[in-house]
Amino acid sequence: LMEEAYVIGIRLALEDGISAGLAAIQGELAALDTAIATTTAHLQSVATGTDLYTHIATLIDCQFSNCTNGVVNLIDSAMLAGAVSACQYGLWLSSGAAANNFIGVRYKWCTQHNIHIFQAQKNQFIGGLVDRGYVAGAYLAGAADIHFVGVQFSRNGRNNDATWLGNSHVVLDSNNASIAITNPIWTTGTDDNGTGALTPQYGLTYNNANDRITITSGDGSGFVTGFARGTEPTNYVLRDVSGAGDSIVTAARPYLRGGTAAHTVQTRNSANITTGLSSTIAMGQSSMTGGYTAYSRELKLYALDFSTGTSYAARFNLTFYYDTTAHLPSVSAAYGEIGGAGIFQFSSTAGTLRLSVTGLAVDGSAFTLNVKNGGTAGNYSVWAELL
């Protein structure tokens, strides 16, 4: 059992392949030399007894590298600045590892997850960097009351694997509860020398059931394929994060997603549409899952009449509903060249460019925007932007 240890400015970097860290530290660190030479236990108590947790430790500007695991199972402790790099797992917190603060710590280039949290509770991460984890930046399973504040996640998922376990800044596996990510900064990247895959593919991965997840006020645009994948949690708030549309989910009531998203969901162009002919534009969005739900989207339309060189624009509000299946959207006009006297109209009989939605997928993830040139002249190309 190690209690009330204060470690300042220790640098541990074993280049000879010995998997060691900082261990057996008691009081004045008298056994440090022996610990470094013999232990494979990283920062973890190896004192006699069954307690493998470090209690009430304060680690200030400590460096851990090339360990099996860098820092393991703290309780009532704090780690200030410093770094954990090139370990298998950088930080490992399991059941019972609770009430810790990690402030300004850098977790880098670990060959599994930079941060691995399994059934641990009440841990805070304030500032710092989680960079180029080979599998994921942070992996959480069965965790509760975990808060990331102003933490930058960059280039994680270096292995660029296709499984749900990695290729994300944050993976929320089964049964996490009360997880908050505030003021995130997520970025993509390759290795330092410009080689390797551009990662991660996803900012966030959900697997199985999660509850009370909150992500607010930051930059979540650091992904290659999409902001998130998997089934959204039971209670979920995603708001004011660039790279993702707002989403509010509760177990007790329907929810509305969208408004005007912080990014363009999709843009598509039609072929040229001459008088009397139609064109289809394939559109897509995130799937609608869970209970009774609604997506609010804004559809921006632009048209160029090649015969006259005149351009037109309009906006429509689309609301998609979902219970056990997705339903075709209700449409309301926002503004622009709309209606019989204008250019765009959701109608089969009126307007110059007549619009309809068909082919909506069961989960709402795809649909077809149909555009027919119902005018007596003109040769139009239409550009559709879904927000």
C-alpha positions in Angstrom: 0.0 0.0 0.0 1.4 3.3 -1.0 -0.1 6.4 0.6 0.7 10.1 0.7 3.6 10.0 -1.7 4.8 13.2 -3.3 6.8 12.8 -6.5 8.3 15.8 -8.3 10.2 15.8 -11.5 10.9 12.1 -11.9 11.7 11.0 -15.4 11.4 7.4 -16.2 12.4 6.2 -19.7 13.7 2.7 -20.1 15.0 2.1 -23.6 16.3 -1.4 -23.0 12.8 -2.9 -23.3 12.4 -3.6 -19.6 8.8 -2.9 -18.8 9.2 -0.8 -15.7 7.9 2.3 -14.2 7.8 4.0 -10.9 6.9 1.7 -8.1 7.5 0.7 -4.5 7.8 4.4 -3.6 7.2 4.9 0.1 7.8 8.2 1.9 11.2 9.6 0.8 11.5 7.4 -2.3 14.4 5.4 -0.7 13.7 2.3 -2.9 13.5 4.2 -6.2 16.8 2.8 -7.7 15.8 -0.8 -6.9 12.3 -0.2 -8.1 13.4 1.0 -11.5 15.9 -1.8 -11.9 13.6 -4.7 -11.0 9.9 -3.9 -11.2 7.5 -4.4 -14.1 4.7 -2.6 -12.3 5.0 1.0 -13.6 3.4 3.5 -11.2 1.7 1.1 -8.9 2.2 -0.1 -5.4 4.3 -3.3 -5.1 4.4 -3.3 -1.4 3.4 -6.4 0.5 -0.3 -7.1 0.8 -3.2 -7.2 -1.7 -3.8 -3.5 -2.3 -2.5 -2.6 -5.8 -3.7 1.0 -5.7 -1.7 4.2 -5.1 -3.5 6.4 -2.5 -3.2 10.2 -2.0 -0.2 10.7 -4.4 0.7 14.0 -6.0 2.8 13.6 -9.1 4.2 16.9 -10.5 5.9 17.1 -13.9 6.7 13.3 -14.0 7.6 11.6 -17.2 6.8 7.9 -17.9 7.8 6.3 -21.2 8.3 2.8 -22.7 6.4 1.1 -19.9 4.0 -1.7 -20.1 1.5 0.6 -18.5 2.4 4.1 -17.5 0.2 5.1 -14.5 -2.2 2.6 -12.9 -5.0 2.8 -10.4 -4.6 6.0 -8.4 -7.1 6.9 -5.6 -7.6 10.4 -4.2 -4.5 11.6 -6.2 -3.4 14.3 -8.6 -1.1 14.3 -11.6 0.0 17.8 -12.6 1.7 18.3 -16.0 4.2 15.7 -17.1 3.7 13.1 -19.8 3.0 9.4 -20.4 4.3 8.2 -23.8 5.1 5.1 -25.8 3.6 2.7 -23.2 1.1 0.0 -24.0 -1.6 1.8 -22.1 -0.7 5.3 -20.9 -3.2 5.6 -18.0 -5.1 2.6 -16.7 -7.9 3.1 -14.2 -10.1 0.2 -13.1 -12.8 -0.4 -10.5 -12.0 1.5 -7.4 -9.7 4.0 -8.9 -11.6 7.2 -8.0 -11.5 10.8 -7.0 -8.4 11.8 -9.1 -7.5 14.9 -11.0 -5.3 14.9 -14.1 -4.3 18.4 -15.0 -2.3 19.4 -18.1 -1.0 15.8 -18.6 0.2 14.7 -22.1 -0.7 11.1 -23.1 1.1 10.2 -26.4 1.9 7.4 -28.8 0.7 4.5 -26.6 0.3 1.2 -28.6 -3.2 0.5 -27.2 -5.3 3.3 -25.8 -3.7 6.4 -24.4 -6.3 6.4 -21.6 -8.1 3.2 -20.6 -10.9 3.5 -18.0 -12.8 0.3 -16.9 -15.4 0.7 -14.2 -13.6 3.6 -12.5 -15.6 6.6 -11.2 -15.2 10.2 -10.3 -12.1 11.2 -12.3 -11.5 14.6 -13.9 -9.2 15.5 -16.8 -8.5 19.2 -17.1 -6.5 20.4 -20.1 -3.7 18.4 -21.6 -3.2 16.4 -24.8 -4.2 12.9 -25.9 -2.2 12.3 -29.0 -1.7 9.5 -31.5 -3.0 6.6 -29.6 -2.6 3.5 -31.8 -6.2 2.2 -31.1 -8.2 5.0 -29.5 -7.4 8.2 -27.6 -9.6 7.3 -24.6 -11.5 4.1 -24.0 -14.3 4.0 -21.4 -16.3 0.9 -20.3 -18.6 0.8 -17.3 -17.2 4.2 -16.2 -19.1 6.8 -14.3 -18.7 10.5 -13.4 -15.8 11.1 -15.8 -15.3 14.7 -17.0 -12.9 15.9 -19.7 -12.5 19.7 -19.7 -10.6 21.4 -22.4 -8.7 18.3 -23.3 -7.2 18.2 -26.8 -7.5 14.9 -28.7 -5.3 14.7 -31.8 -4.4 12.1 -34.4 -5.7 9.1 -32.4 -6.4 5.7 -34.1 -3.0 5.4 -35.6 -3.6 1.8 -36.5 -6.5 2.9 -38.7 -8.3 -0.3 -38.0 -11.9 -0.9 -39.1 -13.2 -2.3 -35.8 -15.4 -0.4 -33.4 -12.8 -0.6 -30.7 -10.5 2.1 -32.2 -10.0 4.7 -34.9 -11.7 7.3 -32.7 -10.7 10.0 -30.2 -13.1 8.6 -27.6 -14.7 5.2 -27.5 -17.7 4.7 -25.1 -18.2 1.0 -24.7 -21.1 -0.5 -22.7 -22.7 0.9 -19.6 -20.9 4.2 -19.2 -22.9 6.8 -17.2 -22.6 10.5 -16.5 -19.7 11.2 -18.9 -19.1 14.9 -19.8 -16.8 16.3 -22.5 -16.6 20.1 -22.3 -14.7 22.4 -24.6 -13.2 19.6 -26.6 -10.6 20.3 -29.3 -10.4 17.3 -31.7 -8.0 17.3 -34.7 -6.8 14.8 -37.3 -3.2 14.1 -38.4 -0.6 11.7 -39.5 2.8 10.8 -37.9 5.2 13.6 -37.1 7.1 12.9 -40.4 4.0 13.1 -42.5 3.7 9.3 -43.0 1.0 6.9 -41.7 -2.7 7.1 -42.0 -4.7 10.3 -41.5 -6.8 9.5 -38.5 -9.1 9.2 -36.7 -12.0 8.1 -38.9 -14.5 9.1 -36.2 -14.5 11.5 -33.3 -16.7 9.4 -31.1 -17.7 5.7 -31.1 -20.7 4.4 -29.1 -21.0 0.7 -28.5 -24.1 -0.8 -26.8 -25.9 1.1 -24.0 -24.6 4.3 -22.6 -26.5 6.9 -20.4 -26.2 10.6 -19.6 -23.5 11.6 -22.0 -22.9 15.4 -22.5 -20.7 17.0 -25.1 -20.7 20.8 -25.3 -19.1 23.9 -26.6 -16.0 23.0 -28.5 -14.4 21.9 -31.8 -15.4 18.4 -32.7 -14.4 18.6 -36.4 -11.3 16.5 -36.1 -12.4 13.4 -38.0 -12.1 11.9 -41.5 -15.4 10.1 -41.9 -17.9 11.3 -39.3 -18.3 12.9 -35.9 -19.9 9.8 -34.3 -20.8 6.2 -35.1 -23.0 3.7 -33.2 -26.2 4.0 -31.2 -26.7 7.2 -29.3 -27.1 7.0 -25.6 -30.4 7.0 -23.7 -29.9 10.4 -22.3 -27.7 12.6 -24.5 -26.8 16.2 -25.0 -24.7 17.4 -27.9 -24.7 21.1 -28.3 -22.6 23.9 -29.8 -19.8 21.6 -31.1 -18.5 22.3 -34.5 -18.5 19.3 -36.7 -21.8 18.0 -35.3 -25.4 19.1 -35.4 -27.1 19.7 -32.0 -28.8 16.7 -30.5 -30.9 16.4 -27.3 -32.1 13.0 -26.2 -34.0 12.1 -23.0 -35.6 8.9 -22.0 -38.8 10.6 -20.9 -39.8 12.7 -23.9 -39.4 13.1 -27.6 -36.4 15.0 -28.8 -35.6 17.3 -31.6 -32.2 17.2 -33.3 -30.7 19.8 -35.5 -31.9 23.3 -36.0 -29.2 24.7 -38.2 -26.2 22.4 -37.7 -22.8 23.7 -37.1 -21.7 22.1 -40.3 -23.0 21.1 -43.7 -24.4 17.5 -43.6 -24.3 17.0 -47.3 -24.1 18.8 -50.6 -25.2 17.4 -54.0 -25.6 18.6 -57.5 -28.2 17.6 -60.1 -27.7 16.9 -63.8 -29.0 19.6 -66.1 -32.8 19.6 -66.2 -34.5 20.8 -69.4 -38.2 21.6 -69.7 -40.4 18.7 -68.8 -37.6 16.5 -67.5 -36.7 15.4 -63.9 -33.5 14.8 -62.0 -32.8 13.0 -58.7 -30.4 14.1 -56.0 -29.3 11.4 -53.5 -29.2 12.9 -50.0 -28.1 11.4 -46.6 -27.9 12.2 -42.9 -27.3 10.4 -39.6 -29.7 7.5 -38.9 -32.6 8.1 -36.6 -32.7 5.5 -33.8 -34.2 5.2 -30.4 -37.8 6.0 -29.5 -40.0 8.7 -30.9 -37.6 11.2 -32.5 -37.5 14.1 -34.9 -34.8 15.6 -37.1 -35.0 19.3 -38.0 -33.0 20.1 -41.1 -32.6 23.1 -43.3 -32.5 22.5 -47.1 -30.7 25.2 -49.1 -31.3 25.1 -52.8 -29.5 27.0 -55.6 -30.4 26.8 -59.3 -28.6 28.2 -62.4 -30.6 28.6 -65.6 -28.0 28.1 -68.3 -30.3 29.5 -70.9 -30.3 32.9 -69.3 -27.4 32.9 -66.9 -29.8 33.7 -64.0 -29.4 32.1 -60.6 -32.0 31.5 -57.9 -31.9 30.5 -54.2 -34.4 29.3 -51.6 -34.4 27.6 -48.2 -36.9 25.1 -46.7 -37.3 23.6 -43.3 -37.6 19.8 -43.3 -38.7 17.9 -40.2 -38.3 14.1 -40.3 -40.2 12.0 -37.7 -39.4 8.5 -36.5 -41.2 6.1 -34.3 -40.6 2.5 -35.4 -39.8 3.8 -38.9 -38.9 7.1 -40.5 -41.6 9.2 -42.1 -41.4 11.5 -45.0 -40.7 15.1 -43.8 -43.1 17.9 -43.3 -41.9 20.9 -45.2 -42.2 24.6 -44.5 -40.8 27.4 -46.6 -38.2 29.6 -45.1 -37.4 32.3 -47.7 -36.2 32.8 -51.3 -37.6 32.2 -54.7 -40.5 30.1 -53.5 -43.9 29.3 -54.7 -45.8 29.5 -58.0 -44.5 33.0 -58.7 -41.0 32.0 -57.8 -38.8 29.1 -58.9 -38.9 26.4 -56.2 -42.0 24.7 -54.8 -42.7 21.4 -53.1 -45.5 20.4 -55.4 -46.2 18.1 -58.3 -48.3 20.6 -60.2 -47.0 24.1 -59.5 -43.7 26.0 -59.5 -40.9 26.0 -62.1 -38.7 23.6 -60.2 -41.1 21.1 -58.5 -39.7 19.2 -55.5 -40.6 16.0 -53.7 -38.9 13.6 -51.3 -39.0 9.8 -51.9 -37.1 6.7 -51.1 -36.6 7.5 -47.4 -34.7 4.8 -45.6 -36.3 3.0 -42.7 -33.8 4.7 -40.3 -34.0 8.0 -42.1 -30.4 7.9 -43.1 -31.0 8.4 -46.9 -33.6 9.9 -49.2 -34.0 11.1 -52.7 -34.8 14.7 -53.6 -36.6 14.8 -56.9 -36.5 18.0 -59.0 -38.7 18.4 -62.1 -38.5 21.3 -64.5 -42.2 22.2 -64.9 -41.5 25.5 -66.7 -42.0 26.3 -70.4 -38.3 27.2 -70.8 -35.0 27.0 -69.1 -32.1 24.5 -68.6 -31.4 24.3 -64.9 -28.7 22.8 -62.7 -29.7 22.5 -59.0 -27.3 22.4 -56.0 -28.8 21.1 -52.7 -27.2 21.6 -49.3 -28.5 19.9 -46.2 -27.8 21.4 -42.8 
